[in-house]
Amino acid sequence: MQDALRIARISTEDCLPLRREVLWPALTEDECRVPQDPEATHLGAFIGETLVGCLSLCPIGPGLYQLRKFAVTGRCQGKGIGTQLMREAIETCRMLGVTRLELDARSTARGFYEKFAMQPMGDLFFKGPIEHQRMALAL
């Protein structure tokens, strides 16, 4: 029997190995930190005791949070883990009193975020060689 998926709050330190593996394999774990990490709410998805997904909810203004560093390990992508993490992130924001959630989506992931009623804002832009779209959801 396969272990059920469990989502829990985790620490910045817990996020770093997965961020590195999925998002920035050429960087060190320390280089995968973002300035908002100390204030952020970090969520992790576990199968058994193994962390297979994470994201960070960073306060950036009154009632405004930014979802950052959403990562699901390659062997678990396409299995609904990201969807469950995103649902939990939205619910967590509501519980925290957040009125607007924003993120910078890789253009290849835009359709995923649109499934959660996130709306594009502004023009496409690049972070390094990767095209992104700012998106937002009113809560």
For each residue, the residues with C-beta under 8 A, 3 or more apart:
1:
2: 47
3: 47 48
4: 47
5: 45 46 47 81 84
6: 45 46 47
7: 43 44 45 46 84 85 88
8: 43 44 46
9: 41 42 43 44
10: 14 15 42 43 44 51 54
11: 14 15 42
12: 15 16 33 37 38 40 42 56
13: 16
14: 10 11 17 42 44 51 54
15: 10 11 12 18 19 37 42 44 54 56 69 71
16: 12 13 19 20 29 30 32 33
17: 14 20 21 29 51
18: 15 21 22 51 52 53 54 71 73
19: 15 16 22 23 24 29 32 54 69 71
20: 16 17 23 24 25 27 28 29 32
21: 17 18 25 71 73 74
22: 18 19 25 71 72 73 74
23: 19 20 32 69 71
24: 19 20 27 31 32
25: 20 21 22
26:
27: 20 24 31 32
28: 20 31 32
29: 16 17 19 20 32
30: 16 33
31: 24 27 28
32: 16 19 20 23 24 27 28 29 69
33: 12 16 30 37
34: 37 40 56 58 68 69
35:
36: 39 40 56 58 59 60 66 68
37: 12 15 33 34 40 42 56 58
38: 12
39: 36 58 59
40: 12 34 36 37 56 57 58 59 68
41: 9 56 57 92 96
42: 9 10 11 12 14 15 37 54 55 56 57
43: 7 8 9 10 54 55 56 57 85 88 89 92
44: 7 8 9 10 14 15 51 53 54
45: 5 6 7 51 52 53 54 72 81 84 85
46: 5 6 7 8 49 50 51 52
47: 2 3 4 5 6 50 52 76
48: 3
49: 46
50: 46 47
51: 10 14 17 18 44 45 46 54
52: 18 45 46 47 72 73 75 76 81
53: 18 44 45 71 72 73 76 81 82 85
54: 10 14 15 18 19 42 43 44 45 51 69 70 71 85
55: 42 43 67 68 69 70 71 85 86 89
56: 12 15 34 36 37 40 41 42 43 67 68 69
57: 40 41 42 43 65 66 67 68 89 92 93 96 98 101
58: 34 36 37 39 40 65 66 67 68
59: 36 39 40 64 65
60: 36 64 65 66 102
61: 64
62:
63: 97 98 99 100
64: 59 60 61 98 99 100 102
65: 57 58 59 60 93 96 98 100 101 102
66: 36 57 58 60 101 102 103 104
67: 55 56 57 58 70 89 101 102 103
68: 34 36 40 55 56 57 58 103
69: 15 19 23 32 34 54 55 56
70: 54 55 67 82 85 86 103
71: 15 18 19 21 22 23 53 54 55
72: 22 45 52 53 76 77 81 82 85
73: 18 21 22 52 53 76 77
74: 21 22 77
75: 52
76: 47 52 53 72 73 79 81
77: 72 73 74 81 82
78:
79: 76
80: 83 84
81: 5 45 52 53 72 76 77 84 85
82: 53 70 72 77 85 86 112
83: 80 86 87 115
84: 5 7 45 80 81 87 88
85: 7 43 45 53 54 55 70 72 81 82 88 89
86: 55 70 82 83 89 90 112 113 116
87: 83 84 90 91 116
88: 7 43 84 85 91 92
89: 43 55 57 67 85 86 92 93 101
90: 86 87 93 94 101 116 137 139
91: 87 88 94 95
92: 41 43 57 88 89 95 96
93: 57 65 89 90 96 98 101 139
94: 90 91 97 98 139
95: 91 92
96: 41 57 65 92 93
97: 63 94
98: 57 63 64 65 93 94 101 139
99: 63 64 138 139
100: 63 64 65 136 137 138 139
101: 57 65 66 67 89 90 93 98 118 136 137 139
102: 60 64 65 66 67 121 134 135 136 137
103: 66 67 68 70 113 118 134 135 136
104: 66 127 132 133 134 135
105: 109 110 112 113 118 132 133 134 135
106: 109 110 130 131 132
107: 110 124 130 131 132 133
108:
109: 105 106 112 113
110: 105 106 107 113 114 120 133 135
111: 114 115
112: 82 86 105 109 115 116
113: 86 103 105 109 110 116 118 135
114: 110 111 117 118 135
115: 83 111 112
116: 86 87 90 112 113 137
117: 114 137
118: 101 103 105 113 114 135 136 137
119: 135 136 137
120: 110 133 134 135
121: 102 133 134 135 136
122: 125 134
123:
124: 107 131 132 133
125: 122 131 132 133 134
126: 129 130 131 132
127: 104 130 132
128:
129: 126
130: 106 107 126 127
131: 106 107 124 125 126
132: 104 105 106 107 124 125 126 127
133: 104 105 107 110 120 121 124 125
134: 102 103 104 105 120 121 122 125
135: 102 103 104 105 110 113 114 118 119 120 121
136: 100 101 102 103 118 119 121
137: 90 100 101 102 116 117 118 119
138: 99 100
139: 90 93 94 98 99 100 101
